[in-house]
Amino acid sequence: MVMNFVSRTKAIAFKHCLMLSACGLSACGLFTFWAFWAFWAQNAWATTSSEHQLSGNHFLSPSLKSMQSDASLNPVSLWLDQGRNLWGSAPDKQSCYQCHGDVQTLKFAAPQHPKWSARLNQLVNLEDQIVTCSERTSRPLRGLENPDVLALSALLHKSSQGLPFKVSAPPNHAQQWQTELNAGAQLFTTRKGAMNLACTHCHDLNIGKQMRADIVSPGHPTGFPIFKMSWQSMGSIDRRLRACFSGVQAEVPAPGSIELRRLELFLKSRSQGLPIDGPSLRR
């Protein structure tokens, strides 16, 4: 596939990033360069039809698209039902409803995570927050991949469908948040593992190409949490990112690690404006 104008520009920008990195430019400097390019490219995308604007759902096979559109066949429906049961209703004690009311009152939660937690002095994503909230009840949940955590995450993302990502720095902690975002940008452009690949090699420079049985997408995390057919289970963005580290034969970060939160923040920042269309299916 011949690279279009935007793809060629991305390749040039990434090449320059690597050159600057080799010269010892700091993560902050690299991010400034990347941010400058992103600002310029965003204006180019406004008038250019580009595969970089597409969510992962665009790259599903016809059979998966058909399954996803049919609630009676889509396994995500089971997780959504479980999420509704867990959320509860007015009479339920110790339920999410008791504090938050109808789930639609939190429809802006998914687009705004990960957030900076002043209490923990670190980034927390939506699954982290669900676990923390559950600790205030008589039914605390353990583990980011806990089926109940993922069911509630699926429900909250479902309530946010159509809303764009809107991650932003908190007014009183802008410097800490920016530091995390810079670190996420550096992770995205740093070569990893025995295969010596960075995220950008696949999700910027090879979009639309075949990789084994998959087609490479831009990596916009609009469809999470996902029911991945090869897992036969729902999974969080945390799990999917760890699978990518494993795929390039790199040391896999621990679940919930700060590296994964930084990378999630950067991925959602570069997806600003794209609507949430999850929970969704993946091969």
C-alpha atoms as one frame of an Amber mdcrd trajectory, in Angstrom:
protein
   0.000   0.000   0.000   1.449   3.345  -1.004   1.747   5.779   1.893  -0.475
   8.820   1.562   0.703  12.333   2.336  -0.110  12.155   6.043   1.601   8.769
   6.433   4.764  10.059   4.749   4.740  13.081   7.032   4.376  10.831  10.079
   7.357   8.790   8.910   9.461  11.916   8.554   8.377  13.197  11.975   9.209
   9.879  13.624  12.601   9.742  11.891  13.399  13.188  13.229  12.246  12.154
  16.711  14.692   9.251  16.649  17.491  11.556  15.496  16.728  14.027  18.274
  16.596  11.200  20.806  19.991   9.940  19.642  21.333  13.441  20.237  20.201
  13.261  23.851  17.034  15.340  23.674  14.925  14.908  26.797  11.483  13.295
  26.871  10.005  16.761  27.325  11.826  18.013  24.248  10.746  15.025  22.220
   7.160  15.526  23.284   7.316  19.216  22.345   8.497  18.224  18.884   5.800
  15.543  18.626   3.120  17.944  19.890   4.153  20.536  17.290   3.841  17.953
  14.564   0.489  16.716  15.939  -0.894  20.280  15.922   0.168  20.717  12.309
  -1.125  17.287  11.280  -4.479  17.849  12.968  -5.101  20.763  10.634  -4.074
  18.635   7.671  -6.465  15.881   8.728  -9.332  18.367   8.822  -9.271  18.492
   5.034  -7.730  15.110   4.247  -9.572  11.785   4.392  -7.188   9.595   6.365
  -7.157   6.143   7.840  -5.584   7.737  10.929  -9.031   8.981  11.960 -10.606
   5.523  12.064 -11.429   3.512  15.164 -10.537  -0.133  15.572 -14.108  -1.129
  14.701 -13.473  -0.047  11.107 -10.888  -2.823  10.774 -13.124  -5.688  11.935
 -13.884  -8.517   9.536 -17.411  -8.596   8.019 -18.341 -11.529  10.260 -17.258
  -9.714  13.434 -19.044  -6.536  12.339 -22.201  -8.587  11.842 -21.845 -10.234
  15.251 -21.185  -6.891  16.922 -24.322  -5.339  15.471 -26.565  -8.207  16.659
 -27.161  -8.054  20.426 -28.422 -11.652  20.421 -25.059 -12.869  19.063 -22.671
 -10.350  20.614 -21.067 -11.793  23.783 -20.567  -8.235  25.065 -24.318  -8.240
  25.800 -23.726 -10.734  28.631 -21.197  -8.433  30.252 -23.509  -5.445  29.898
 -26.310  -7.402  31.588 -23.952  -8.268  34.422 -22.907  -4.630  34.693 -26.538
  -3.518  35.002 -27.148  -6.095  37.731 -24.087  -4.905  39.631 -25.013  -1.252
  39.209 -28.325  -1.962  40.869 -31.361   0.222  41.360 -32.907   2.444  44.045
 -33.769  -0.294  46.603 -30.350  -1.961  46.426 -28.007  -1.362  49.355 -24.256
  -1.096  48.748 -24.851  -0.705  45.005 -23.340   1.806  42.590 -26.811   3.296
  42.253 -26.877   4.292  45.912 -24.047   6.803  45.363 -24.372   7.704  41.700
 -27.980   7.150  40.696 -28.639   6.158  37.102 -25.518   5.107  35.181 -26.052
   7.939  32.695 -25.066  10.409  35.410 -21.501   9.138  34.895 -21.527   9.186
  31.090 -18.573  11.598  31.098 -16.404   9.341  33.281 -14.981   7.094  30.556
 -13.976   9.960  28.201 -12.051  11.706  31.001  -9.943   8.783  32.246  -7.136
   8.243  33.007  -7.113  11.081  35.522  -4.511  12.399  37.929  -5.223  11.291
  41.483  -3.943  13.806  44.016  -4.555  11.268  46.795  -2.414   8.578  45.182
  -0.100  11.013  43.381  -0.441   9.044  40.132  -2.679   8.384  37.146  -5.738
   6.177  37.600  -7.857   4.759  34.811 -11.526   3.803  34.866 -10.960   0.223
  36.038  -8.723   1.524  38.857 -11.535   3.839  39.914 -14.110   1.040  39.857
 -11.909  -1.064  42.158 -11.439   1.913  44.502 -15.182   2.618  44.607 -15.962
  -1.023  45.362 -13.762  -0.872  48.467 -16.330   1.465  50.011 -18.967  -1.258
  49.823 -19.433  -4.659  51.429 -18.433  -6.266  48.108 -14.891  -5.065  47.316
 -13.533  -6.172  43.948  -9.975  -7.351  43.394  -8.016  -7.223  40.150  -8.343
  -5.140  36.988  -9.446  -8.183  34.983 -12.051  -9.198  37.550 -15.197 -10.044
  35.512 -17.307  -7.709  37.657 -14.850  -4.826  37.185 -14.927  -5.359  33.433
 -18.731  -5.639  33.420 -19.026  -2.258  35.161 -16.400  -0.767  32.848 -18.335
  -2.070  29.836 -21.538  -0.508  31.183 -19.888   2.871  31.812 -18.306   2.884
  28.341 -21.661   1.945  26.842 -23.210   4.977  28.553 -20.482   7.136  26.959
 -20.909   5.900  23.393 -20.702   8.781  20.926 -18.869  11.099  23.327 -15.287
  12.051  22.416 -12.260  11.499  24.602 -11.559  14.569  26.692  -8.530  13.873
  28.872  -7.102  17.069  30.323  -4.739  18.331  32.987  -6.268  19.145  36.389
  -5.790  22.847  37.213  -3.825  22.214  40.418  -1.664  19.384  39.090  -0.977
  20.374  35.490   2.782  19.859  35.776   2.510  16.298  37.115  -0.091  15.414
  34.466   2.074  16.868  31.692   5.056  14.865  32.916   2.999  11.668  32.649
   1.801  12.604  29.164   5.377  13.303  28.035   6.462   9.923  29.388   3.606
   8.234  27.500   4.673   9.927  24.281   8.218   8.683  24.776   6.972   5.135
  25.424   4.975   5.264  22.190   8.069   6.165  20.148  10.666   4.018  21.948
  11.798   0.744  20.385  11.164  -2.269  22.609  11.947  -5.931  22.911  13.739
  -8.458  20.746  11.806  -7.227  17.693  13.126  -3.682  18.278   9.803  -2.041
  17.418   7.995   0.987  18.809   4.220   1.447  18.941   4.487   4.046  16.201
   5.985   1.539  13.728   2.675  -0.329  13.596   0.081   2.252  14.547   1.417
   5.189  12.522   3.489   3.750   9.691   1.718   0.499   8.781  -1.988   1.210
   9.183  -4.137  -0.999   6.968  -1.452  -3.610   6.382  -1.924  -7.273   7.226
  -0.188  -8.619  10.331  -0.857 -12.332  10.574  -4.663 -12.579  10.689  -5.180
  -8.948  11.755  -5.206  -5.636   9.939  -3.156  -2.942  11.664  -5.283  -0.081
  13.021  -4.158   3.356  14.259  -4.425   2.039  17.827  -7.108   4.476  18.940
  -8.567   2.995  22.158 -12.166   3.992  21.416 -13.547   0.445  21.599 -12.499
  -0.657  25.088 -13.124  -2.723  27.026 -13.053  -5.426  24.354 -14.299  -8.980
  24.087 -11.388 -10.607  22.262 -12.300 -13.843  20.534  -8.843 -15.337  21.111
  -9.236 -14.635  24.846 -12.870 -15.775  24.957 -13.278 -13.064  27.549 -13.666
  -9.351  28.080 -10.392  -7.521  28.626  -9.248  -4.055  29.621  -6.927  -1.708
  27.753  -4.357  -2.619  30.409  -4.432  -6.254  29.267  -4.291  -5.331  25.579
  -1.249  -3.092  26.061   0.529  -5.858  27.955  -0.212  -8.181  25.044   1.491
  -5.695  22.714   4.611  -5.691  24.886   4.583  -9.479  24.719   4.071  -9.351
  20.950   7.330  -7.476  20.402   9.073  -9.771  22.913   9.638  -7.008  25.448
   9.497  -7.207  29.223   5.795  -7.018  30.044   4.835  -4.370  32.637   2.888
  -5.510  35.666  -0.894  -5.008  35.568  -1.769  -1.483  36.633   1.812  -0.236
  36.279   2.528   3.444  35.757   3.995   2.698  32.313   0.649   1.355  31.139
  -1.231   4.330  32.579   1.149   6.771  30.865   0.760   4.983  27.550  -3.027
   4.913  27.913  -3.028   8.657  28.594  -0.988   9.359  25.472  -3.121   7.065
  23.303  -6.285   8.822  24.438  -4.692  12.234  24.002  -3.828  11.445  20.383
  -7.418  10.195  19.950  -9.006  13.424  21.233 -12.196  14.143  19.319 -12.841
  10.539  18.271 -16.085   9.152  19.766 -16.154   6.190  22.116 -17.641   3.188
  20.298 -17.024   0.443  22.821 -17.369  -1.992  24.382 -16.602  -3.907  21.209
 -15.359  -7.140  19.676 -11.867  -7.971  18.495 -10.458 -11.073  16.865
